[in-house]
Amino acid sequence: MFYPYGNPFHDHLLPPNDDDSSSEIHISSSFPFFNTSHRSLFVNTNGDLTFLSALSSFTPSPFPYLQNTQIVAVYWGDIDTSKVGDIWYRETTDSVLLQKASSEIHTVFPQQSGFNASWIFVTTWSKVAFYGSNSIGQRMRNTFQCVLVTDGMHSFVIYNYYKIQWTSGTSNNGTNSAGFGSQVGFDAGDGVNYYVVNGSRTPMLNECDGQVCLHNGTCQDLDGLSTWRCNCVSGFTGTHCETDINECHSSPCQHHGNCLDLLNDYSCHCMAGFTGKDCQIDIDECQSSPCMNGATCRDKNNSYTCDCQQGYVGNNCQIDIDECQSNPCYNNATCIDRTPGWDCACLPGFTGNQCTIDINECHSFPCQHHGNCLDLLNDYRCHCMAGYTGNDCQIDIDECQSNPCMNGATCRDRNNSYTCDCQLGYFENNCQIDIDECQSNPCYNNAICIDRTPGWKCACLPGFTGNQCQIAINECNSNSCRNNGTCVDLINGYRCHCSNDSTGQHCEHRLDHCSSHPCLHDGSCINNYGGFKCECKDSWFGDICEERQTNDSEGCSVLEYSECSCFTQQSKQTKKSIKMLIGSIGCVIGLLFTILSYCAWMMLNQSKSDRKIYPHEATILQHEVFQESKNVKKSAQSSQRINKLHESRLRKQKQQKEHHNCFLDHSGFDFSKLYVNEDGSRKILKCRHQRIQNDI
């Protein structure tokens, strides 16, 4: 019976190839092979497993093979899977498969009844073809399987074969449709220890090689391919003739007879009144002619009756009424009238002329096994020693019949006792105590220890993993924090520390720097990392579209403020420009007003010399605004500073609209750039007014 394999059982698939091998496969259990325990192996295309190194040889060489080449040759031949066939392999500790492997080993090797598999490695060559097969040979496939089994100390190898339709490839002197010479066995690689199945490296293998037929059964190779049969001797059955047939199973004993199973036979202990092989014969009690003096006997079930001739009485018509009236016979014996005289017919258990002697039935020592015999009337009774029963103490009581051994233990019957061979993880007389492997507290981080048989298992709290829950799970491995957020691992969780430009549980939301509508004069706001950018309309410019460009042809009517005194320098008048005279008068008046205003301002603020502002410094504002914008972009708090700049601009504009007059002196210096705030501080503000170009 093949072990399950393929994709549904999560097997690994060896890629299609010719004469190739798997990479080194590290296994979870140590596998003893002769005198070496291995922790890795190789699956080779050509029908074998090896330890220590891979094997690509397609020629099945005789054993012993090369030194230090340890081989498990399942069907070592020239296999080619580049066109057809699959090679599957996996290791498993599935409890059902472990029990299956253990049962098969117990059946074939009864002396290994205590073996319990803990690990198996299943390798299956499914429908593989030989190298060089033609269109006919391509349809000839072999399917076979190797199962490595161990309990950590002992190891077994199970070979399973389904269909064997070829034995070798063309490179080993085979034909295009068949071949010869595959090797089956194993080699320790030391030149001494090896085993070869009879018929290996010949054109056809005998399927009976390696098969065990128990109890003198004989193996028969049925078709020369993969089918065989054990022909069992009478009394046994089963695949390997391992089962003793219970001939009493069919209840052959009739009339309530008791059946005793024997080897290829049975014996019936019949009820009184019956006899025969199967107690099928009703004993004719009249056959012995018990009725006397011409009496007629009538047979009954385990008895009879006598119809006496006239003048005789008694059960057997044995009593002559006259001679026996004095009752000469004792112990209930029957008196037989004679002529002359009488005879006493003693009851069973008595003897003597008058039946006075009690026969001692214990004289023949019927009680076996040192039983004590008690003589009874026509009978005896045996008082048996402990551990025995039966009329003659002939039956050894099977103390295992009551199934005293618990938890899967094996019961061994002894004289008036029994012993239990416990499974791993149990002890005491009846194996009733489960060893608590959790007493050593193997689990870490407050995990719950679950006792197993054998072993233990840790139920980890959320956030931990590992056989002993010793590994804290790093939830940050999933990279859940976005936008350059920093992940901080917690127990069964994590926390994202977001950068200044993102927010949210996973830093998935970017900050909207445009939410305060910082761009003035219908400017469009573009949200960026670390800040925003304004795209201004028409002639507006600046970081938040707070500046406006004007050309020299514009007059005061297009300027922002309603209170504006505009003056120009004197220019050469023409006949057509009467406005120049008006402008000159305006300049004189503006100059006088400027001087008076400036003197009054200096007198009011002469004590605050550290805040003195000189006219030649009045042109620095625009430069400072742009310089500040550059510095803001370079700082870590650029967004906040730009927002503050935006708020400051709005306050300036409001103040300018409420308090500002714009005029020029004769030198062209715009004193409106000097502005005193309501709190007494001084700032240099840019006057938005332009000079009016004289008409020519």
LUMTORPA-117317 format. One line per 8 residues: number of its first residue (from 1); their letters; for each residue z, y, x of C-alpha. Coordinates in steps of 0.001 Angstrom, whole numbers. Example, Ala and Ser with C-alpha at 12.3 -4.5 7.8 and 13.67 -1.06 7.14 Angstrom:
2
1> AS> 7800/-4500/12300 | 7140/-1060/13670
REM end
This chain:
696
1> MFYPYGNP> 0/0/0 | -1172/3266/1602 | 1197/6197/1921 | -128/9280/67 | -2271/11621/2160 | -4696/14548/1969 | -4633/18136/735 | -2338/17523/-2276
9> FHDHLLPP> 376/16430/162 | -119/19358/2593 | -1563/17175/5364 | -3153/18767/8440 | -6879/18028/8820 | -8359/17319/12254 | -11646/19308/12532 | -14861/17191/12467
17> NDDDSSSE> -15663/16020/15988 | -16625/13183/18269 | -14153/11913/20948 | -11785/14870/20422 | -8019/15124/19865 | -5498/17378/18211 | -3493/19845/20234 | 15/18719/21180
25> IHISSSFP> 1978/18194/17939 | 5680/18956/18272 | 7734/16800/15919 | 11137/17523/14397 | 12666/14136/15226 | 12924/12206/18458 | 10720/9085/18308 | 11780/6180/20612
33> FFNTSHRS> 8804/4353/22125 | 9914/1553/24460 | 12290/3234/26940 | 11272/6847/26237 | 12112/9185/23360 | 9317/11637/22530 | 9333/15022/20822 | 5550/15443/20639
41> LFVNTNGD> 2375/13385/20215 | -1427/13613/19955 | -3722/12437/17126 | -6974/11187/18665 | -10271/10871/16806 | -10995/7368/18111 | -8311/5637/16037 | -5153/5972/18107
49> LTFLSALS> -2023/8060/18710 | -798/8858/22214 | 2256/10347/23817 | 2385/12428/27004 | -1335/13393/26843 | -4435/13257/24623 | -6941/10380/24906 | -10675/10986/24413
57> SFTPSPFP> -11932/7600/25644 | -14257/5969/23102 | -14242/2586/24852 | -11361/343/23655 | -10205/-929/27033 | -8006/-4028/27314 | -4232/-3703/27547 | -2353/-2988/29740
65> YLQNTQIV> -4225/319/30027 | -3818/3165/32535 | -399/3903/34008 | 1654/6441/31975 | -769/6248/29050 | 1376/5363/26047 | -879/4322/23158 | -425/3307/19528
73> AVYWGDID> -3848/1747/18859 | -4299/1614/15098 | -8040/889/15313 | -9259/2114/18708 | -13042/2323/18511 | -15855/4837/18886 | -15290/7042/15788 | -17477/10043/14931
81> TSKVGDIW> -16314/12419/12131 | -18868/15143/12843 | -20893/14012/9803 | -18590/12004/7555 | -14923/11036/7321 | -11602/12872/7586 | -8503/12477/9752 | -5248/13624/8087
89> YRETTDSV> -1746/13780/9541 | 1722/15108/8683 | 5406/14475/9329 | 7803/14174/6373 | 11365/13412/5376 | 10560/12890/1697 | 13299/10623/314 | 10882/8482/-1739
97> LLQKASSE> 8669/7756/1263 | 11699/7134/3496 | 12984/4547/983 | 9528/2958/781 | 9334/2616/4579 | 12891/1243/4804 | 12172/-1374/2092 | 8999/-2558/3835
105> IHTVFPQQ> 10866/-2943/7126 | 13713/-4828/5400 | 11158/-7196/3835 | 9313/-7991/7058 | 12397/-7892/9281 | 15367/-9225/7229 | 17611/-8887/10269 | 17073/-5100/10053
113> SGFNASWI> 18651/-4821/6602 | 20885/-1971/7800 | 17939/193/8944 | 17517/3465/6990 | 14522/5624/7892 | 15177/9346/8459 | 11679/10519/9551 | 8084/9324/9280
121> FVTTWSKV> 4707/10528/10632 | 1647/9512/8565 | -1854/9553/10123 | -4855/8479/8005 | -8462/7880/9122 | -10306/8165/5776 | -13844/6794/5374 | -14776/7317/9032
129> AFYGSNSI> -18065/6129/10553 | -18866/4868/14052 | -20817/6817/16646 | -24574/6288/16513 | -24687/4820/13018 | -28074/4987/11316 | -28742/5526/7614 | -27478/2017/6913
137> GQRMRNTF> -24497/2232/9221 | -23669/5670/7900 | -22642/4007/4637 | -20309/1648/6498 | -16871/3260/6510 | -13411/2326/7756 | -10177/3525/6141 | -6895/2790/7879
145> QCVLVTDG> -3480/4367/8359 | -637/4502/10896 | 2974/5255/9848 | 5564/5999/12566 | 9105/5333/11241 | 12479/6005/12912 | 16147/6526/12181 | 16608/8390/15467
153> MHSFVIYN> 17650/5236/17365 | 15183/2518/16339 | 11487/2906/15616 | 8766/946/13810 | 4994/1332/13410 | 3312/308/10130 | -474/-349/10185 | -2241/-148/6786
161> YYKIQWTS> -5945/-1123/6357 | -8050/-568/3248 | -11674/-1235/4183 | -12873/-2301/7616 | -16701/-2468/7624 | -17458/-1892/11326 | -15731/-2530/14631 | -17364/-244/17226
169> GTSNNGTN> -20131/2253/17961 | -23534/2042/19632 | -22154/3359/22914 | -20061/162/23188 | -23046/-2206/22956 | -23074/-2199/19163 | -26176/-1962/16973 | -27289/926/14783
177> SAGFGSQV> -25714/-680/11770 | -22718/-2525/13202 | -20799/-3053/16427 | -17948/-4915/17999 | -14881/-4558/20166 | -12160/-2363/18498 | -8614/-2602/19912 | -5434/-2982/17781
185> GFDAGDGV> -1947/-2967/19313 | 208/-719/21473 | 868/-110/25169 | 3991/1299/26897 | 1890/2570/29801 | 4056/805/32416 | 1681/-2098/33024 | 4258/-4561/31660
193> NYYVVNGS> 5091/-3908/28012 | 2218/-4061/25540 | 1041/-5953/22458 | -2485/-6795/21339 | -3349/-8148/17874 | -5159/-11456/18147 | -8894/-10878/17766 | -8942/-7348/19197
201> RTPMLNEC> -12090/-6353/21091 | -14057/-9090/19299 | -16786/-8737/16632 | -14401/-9423/13748 | -10636/-9139/13369 | -8543/-11792/11643 | -6707/-9959/8877 | -3831/-12436/9160
209> DGQVCLHN> -2989/-11192/12642 | 288/-9371/12469 | 1042/-10532/8917 | 4265/-12462/8303 | 4460/-15179/5652 | 8078/-16225/5225 | 9606/-19587/4320 | 6789/-21624/5916
217> GTCQDLDG> 4080/-19796/3970 | 579/-19697/5514 | -1701/-16622/5752 | -5301/-16847/4546 | -7982/-14307/5633 | -10007/-13901/2440 | -13070/-11829/3345 | -12892/-10981/7035
225> LSTWRCNC> -12559/-7300/6186 | -9181/-6179/5001 | -7943/-8751/2490 | -5436/-11520/3167 | -3022/-13676/1192 | 120/-15659/1871 | -56/-19183/437 | 3589/-19928/-292
233> VSGFTGTH> 5250/-23332/-345 | 6591/-24499/-3684 | 9644/-22586/-4774 | 8687/-19210/-3195 | 6499/-16290/-4201 | 5806/-12641/-3257 | 3378/-10868/-908 | 5096/-12411/2106
241> CETDINEC> 6643/-15413/261 | 9929/-13566/449 | 11146/-14345/-3104 | 12875/-17633/-4028 | 11580/-18636/-7463 | 14430/-19112/-9946 | 13448/-22303/-11722 | 16254/-21687/-14242
249> HSSPCQHH> 14596/-18454/-15383 | 12608/-20349/-18039 | 15827/-21968/-19439 | 14586/-25555/-19118 | 17916/-27218/-20073 | 18052/-28130/-23772 | 20983/-28622/-26152 | 23103/-25947/-24384
257> GNCLDLLN> 22930/-27672/-21015 | 23886/-25554/-17940 | 21068/-24967/-15407 | 21704/-24919/-11614 | 18864/-23384/-9534 | 17873/-25446/-6497 | 15210/-25054/-3831 | 11952/-25619/-5722
265> DYSCHCMA> 13963/-27475/-8358 | 16830/-27219/-10827 | 19550/-29467/-12213 | 20834/-29592/-15790 | 24506/-30298/-16554 | 24219/-31698/-20056 | 26667/-31388/-22898 | 28439/-34598/-23953
273> GFTGKDCQ> 26096/-36801/-25927 | 22902/-35739/-24142 | 21091/-36846/-21005 | 17706/-36588/-19290 | 16168/-34110/-16787 | 16331/-31312/-19340 | 19149/-32797/-21519 | 16446/-33594/-23992
281> IDIDECQS> 17670/-37147/-24765 | 20394/-37690/-27379 | 22500/-40609/-26022 | 22597/-43601/-28414 | 26281/-44505/-28424 | 25408/-47653/-30375 | 23271/-48935/-27510 | 26375/-50357/-25881
289> SPCMNGAT> 27120/-52351/-29079 | 30642/-51071/-29493 | 31101/-52553/-32927 | 32561/-56067/-32850 | 32742/-59102/-35048 | 29313/-58601/-36503 | 29983/-54984/-37491 | 27054/-52547/-37894
297> CRDKNNSY> 26987/-49479/-35548 | 25817/-46076/-36729 | 24905/-43575/-33994 | 26147/-39965/-34336 | 26142/-36853/-32131 | 28251/-37904/-29169 | 29913/-40625/-31280 | 29382/-43640/-33535
305> TCDCQQGY> 30974/-45482/-36481 | 31316/-49199/-37133 | 30825/-50798/-40508 | 33150/-53845/-40135 | 32657/-57311/-41509 | 35245/-58336/-44081 | 38565/-59294/-42430 | 38240/-56864/-39477
313> VGNNCQID> 39341/-53263/-39119 | 39489/-50645/-36400 | 37001/-48210/-34873 | 35015/-51052/-33464 | 36025/-53613/-36088 | 37907/-55222/-33303 | 41148/-55817/-35103 | 41844/-59145/-36551
321> IDECQSNP> 44291/-58109/-39124 | 46492/-61123/-38848 | 47097/-61358/-35091 | 47594/-57804/-34417 | 50147/-57001/-37090 | 52934/-57153/-34490 | 51322/-54286/-32563 | 51398/-55901/-29161
329> CYNNATCI> 49291/-53222/-27488 | 50755/-50002/-25990 | 49505/-46522/-25412 | 47404/-46565/-28510 | 45375/-49517/-27309 | 43345/-51454/-29850 | 44470/-54960/-30638 | 41662/-57486/-30950
337> DRTPGWDC> 42407/-60491/-33050 | 41506/-63698/-31410 | 41528/-67177/-32502 | 44075/-67833/-31349 | 45731/-64773/-29856 | 44768/-61164/-29340 | 43422/-58863/-26750 | 44283/-55218/-26189
345> ACLPGFTG> 41376/-52817/-25835 | 42974/-50035/-23784 | 42116/-46400/-24203 | 40475/-44733/-21215 | 43095/-43986/-18602 | 45104/-47144/-19176 | 44890/-50735/-18081 | 46827/-53993/-18242
353> NQCTIDIN> 47010/-56804/-20822 | 48930/-54586/-23186 | 47551/-51303/-21811 | 50865/-50405/-20236 | 49555/-49077/-16899 | 48453/-45408/-16666 | 45401/-45185/-14393 | 45872/-42474/-11668
361> ECHSFPCQ> 42590/-40492/-11705 | 43762/-38503/-8633 | 43635/-41604/-6510 | 40003/-40910/-5545 | 40867/-37332/-4314 | 38329/-35587/-6558 | 39589/-32021/-5773 | 37594/-30394/-2959
369> HHGNCLDL> 38491/-27582/-545 | 42175/-28541/-412 | 42663/-28257/-4169 | 45809/-29890/-5661 | 45151/-32730/-8161 | 47274/-33146/-11333 | 46908/-36548/-13061 | 46416/-36358/-16833
377> LNDYRCHC> 45792/-38900/-19540 | 42373/-40302/-18784 | 41694/-37155/-16816 | 42866/-34963/-13968 | 43081/-31241/-13292 | 42462/-29483/-9997 | 44518/-26437/-8993 | 42075/-24722/-6631
385> MAGYTGND> 42814/-22666/-3534 | 42096/-18963/-3785 | 38354/-18294/-3628 | 37226/-21570/-5282 | 36659/-22728/-8860 | 35039/-25573/-10846 | 36361/-28912/-12150 | 36597/-30235/-8592
393> CQIDIDEC> 37036/-26809/-6846 | 33489/-27320/-5610 | 32293/-23746/-6348 | 32916/-20983/-3810 | 33630/-17880/-5920 | 31164/-15076/-5070 | 33428/-12013/-4787 | 30302/-9877/-4501
401> QSNPCMNG> 29220/-10799/-8032 | 31315/-8001/-9504 | 29483/-5473/-7310 | 32634/-4031/-5710 | 30750/-2090/-3025 | 29878/1429/-4086 | 27329/4068/-3098 | 24536/1674/-2134
409> ATCRDRNN> 26628/-382/294 | 25692/-4005/1069 | 28268/-6636/-11 | 28901/-9678/2200 | 30720/-12588/520 | 33529/-14263/2476 | 36138/-16951/1763 | 38294/-15428/-998
417> SYTCDCQL> 37218/-11945/96 | 34257/-9719/810 | 33227/-6921/3170 | 31111/-3832/2456 | 28493/-2491/4888 | 28624/1219/3993 | 25694/3618/3944 | 25866/6605/6279
425> GYFENNCQ> 28297/9191/4920 | 30728/6747/3210 | 33733/4699/4337 | 36796/2728/3101 | 36968/-887/1838 | 34534/-365/-1050 | 32676/2568/545 | 34090/4687/-2257
433> IDIDECQS> 35006/7722/-148 | 32269/10270/568 | 32792/11827/3996 | 33005/15599/3553 | 30792/17001/6330 | 31674/20513/5135 | 35202/20282/6570 | 33889/21578/9897
441> NPCYNNAI> 32739/24813/8162 | 29197/24710/9574 | 27887/27576/7416 | 28047/31226/8520 | 28076/34568/6710 | 30094/33375/3685 | 27458/30786/2780 | 28446/27897/502
449> CIDRTPGW> 28478/24475/2174 | 27079/21633/25 | 28179/18176/1102 | 25289/15677/1382 | 25212/11982/2125 | 24816/11999/4997 | 25051/15570/6302 | 25423/18968/4675
457> KCACLPGF> 23362/21880/3459 | 24155/25612/3454 | 23439/27723/340 | 22959/31174/1886 | 23942/34451/301 | 21028/36811/-351 | 19901/38396/2903 | 20530/35397/5178
465> TGNQCQIA> 18562/32287/6142 | 18560/29432/8660 | 20074/25934/8566 | 23539/27480/8918 | 22697/30873/7330 | 23127/32350/10792 | 19963/34487/10611 | 20060/37882/8843
473> INECNSNS> 16739/38481/7095 | 15079/41702/8299 | 13681/43210/5103 | 11988/45892/7230 | 9424/43302/8432 | 7440/43968/5241 | 6736/47586/6398 | 7742/48948/2997
481> CRNNGTCV> 8299/52569/4162 | 5144/54664/3973 | 4031/57970/5494 | 5820/57313/8827 | 9153/56749/7097 | 11827/54970/9157 | 13129/51673/7711 | 16849/50850/8071
489> DLINGYRC> 17619/47146/7515 | 20571/46411/5210 | 22069/43144/4037 | 19660/41822/1393 | 17884/45175/1271 | 16617/48185/3203 | 16592/52006/3031 | 13730/54349/3948
497> HCSNDSTG> 14534/57544/5893 | 11564/59775/5058 | 9994/62429/7274 | 10221/66088/6191 | 6846/65814/4537 | 7517/62849/2179 | 10061/61639/-362 | 10689/58719/-2756
505> QHCEHRLD> 12292/55260/-2394 | 9457/54160/-81 | 8476/57711/1118 | 5412/57244/-1065 | 5368/60847/-2418 | 4124/63730/-253 | 5844/67111/-603 | 3711/69625/-2516
513> HCSSHPCL> 3867/72831/-492 | 1592/74458/-3068 | 4065/74042/-5933 | 5403/77622/-5437 | 1853/79072/-5680 | 2134/80896/-2341 | -1479/82140/-2158 | -1912/85706/-3485
521> HDGSCINN> -4828/87374/-5175 | -6260/84186/-6726 | -6363/82424/-3367 | -6750/78570/-3480 | -3835/76542/-2005 | -4620/73350/-21 | -1639/71033/542 | -1365/69664/4121
529> YGGFKCEC> 1156/67665/6139 | 3810/70119/7285 | 2617/73028/5147 | -310/74523/3234 | -3463/76550/3785 | -4809/79391/1656 | -8526/79919/1041 | -8832/83632/71
537> KDSWFGDI> -11358/85252/-2243 | -13599/88265/-1657 | -12237/90641/1000 | -8685/89217/1094 | -7365/87487/4179 | -4124/86537/5882 | -1936/83422/5732 | -1267/83952/2032
545> CEERQTND> -4232/86301/1262 | -1956/89313/1577 | -4414/91514/3586 | -7582/93168/2445 | -10509/94529/4378 | -12093/97893/3392 | -15071/99710/4873 | -15346/103331/5766
553> SEGCSVLE> -17359/104168/2701 | -14546/103452/347 | -12460/106337/-935 | -8911/106504/-2196 | -9983/105406/-5649 | -10399/101816/-4570 | -7081/101573/-2753 | -4065/99721/-3977
561> YSECSCFT> -1587/102533/-4553 | -1834/105299/-7110 | 2/107857/-5009 | -2233/108518/-2055 | -3027/111698/-122 | -6109/111115/1925 | -7127/113371/4809 | -9805/113260/7399
569> QQSKQTKK> -10359/114966/10718 | -12443/118033/10692 | -16091/117461/11225 | -19026/119675/11595 | -19856/121246/8222 | -23261/121464/6776 | -24565/123547/4028 | -24518/120669/1715
577> SIKMLIGS> -20889/119688/2335 | -18536/122082/594 | -16039/119195/522 | -15332/119710/4200 | -13573/122997/3520 | -11414/121433/911 | -10660/118596/3294 | -9660/121016/6041
585> IGCVIGLL> -7291/122866/3780 | -5869/119573/2674 | -5349/118531/6293 | -3410/121721/7082 | -1223/121271/4044 | -784/117564/4840 | 108/118359/8453 | 2789/120835/7444
593> FTILSYCA> 4182/118417/4927 | 4100/115617/7490 | 5974/117690/10099 | 8627/118718/7575 | 9056/115132/6339 | 9236/113751/9844 | 11848/116344/10935 | 13952/115668/7864
601> WMMLNQSK> 13740/111929/8557 | 14762/112378/12215 | 17780/114525/11235 | 18977/111983/8706 | 18681/109101/11167 | 19449/110712/14547 | 22764/108752/14883 | 20909/105468/14838
609> SDRKIYPH> 19093/105815/18099 | 18766/102060/18566 | 16498/101920/15507 | 14168/104744/16629 | 10526/104070/15971 | 7815/105864/17970 | 4449/106734/16517 | 2595/104847/19246
617> EATILQHE> 4302/101652/18049 | 3009/102012/14512 | -64/99849/15110 | 1795/96651/15945 | 2420/95266/12457 | -839/93495/11926 | -579/91877/15349 | 2970/90728/14592
625> VFQESKNV> 1958/89269/11253 | -749/87127/12794 | 1448/86202/15761 | 4218/85129/13387 | 1770/83003/11416 | 808/81170/14638 | 4439/80595/15581 | 5252/79327/12099
633> KKSAQSSQ> 2569/76687/12309 | 4042/75429/15589 | 7630/75099/14358 | 9177/72060/12607 | 10117/74288/9636 | 6667/75853/9219 | 6510/75336/5476 | 9815/77066/4811
641> RINKLHES> 9004/80032/7111 | 5613/80552/5498 | 7254/80532/2090 | 9755/83117/3314 | 6889/85191/4710 | 5228/84996/1310 | 8390/86233/-416 | 8790/89034/2164
649> RLRKQKQQ> 5190/90167/1554 | 5792/90370/-2163 | 8921/92482/-1627 | 7002/94800/736 | 4222/95295/-1737 | 6680/96120/-4463 | 8486/98611/-2242 | 5212/100175/-1126
657> KEHHNCFL> 4113/100596/-4702 | 7397/102274/-5611 | 8063/104511/-2571 | 4967/104850/-423 | 2714/107894/134 | -84/107541/2609 | -1326/110524/4696 | -2648/111354/8134
665> DHSGFDFS> -1765/113972/10732 | -4214/115990/12694 | -4304/113372/15425 | -5251/110629/12987 | -1862/108862/13215 | -857/107362/9930 | 2835/108138/9457 | 2930/106092/6284
673> KLYVNEDG> 3443/103112/8605 | 6972/104373/9111 | 9039/103284/6156 | 12765/103435/5440 | 14152/100630/3246 | 16764/101260/603 | 19475/99796/2862 | 18661/102303/5637
681> SRKILKCR> 16790/99886/7916 | 13417/100891/9339 | 10251/98883/9333 | 6733/99533/10374 | 4405/98919/7467 | 692/98902/7506 | -848/101601/5370 | -3718/100138/3380
689> HQRIQNDI> -5518/103521/3089 | -8720/104320/4915 | -10072/107698/5940 | -12801/109133/3788 | -16035/109647/5645 | -17372/113239/5318 | -20674/113581/3677 | -23343/114917/5962
REM end
